[in-house]
């Protein structure tokens, strides 16, 4: 078969790469240390990502690392993902504290 690519490609082998992917999750609970999420897709422990949502009417952003993953309690409920915050601004930490104190 004739090669039609402009730039030649070379086989890499057995290397793996992580690609950022957007996925919707449900936030089940939150603390200043971490968050419990519900997801239709499984994530591996150790995976990192950015969590963005609205908390108490304000935008929230933090970097997370998955610590544990379990199957949801109901069939078809997906997975429960426990994650810790590994990067968060002081402003967003204070937002969580205000949210927790208003309960």
PETA-V979106 format. One record per backbone hydrogen bond with DSSP energy under -1.0 kcal/mol. NH is the residue of the N-H (numbers start at 1). CO is the residue of the C=O. Records with the same first field share a line. If there is no record, write none. Layout:
NH->CO / CO
This chain:
26->38
28->36
29->36
31->34
35->83
36->29
37->81
38->26
39->79
46->66
47->44
49->64
51->62
53->60
55->58
58->55
60->53
62->51
63->87
64->49
65->84
66->47
67->82
68->82
70->80
72->78
77->74
79->39
80->70
81->37
82->68
83->35
84->65
85->33
86->63
87->63
93->89
94->90
95->91
96->92
97->93
98->94
99->95
100->96
101->97
102->98
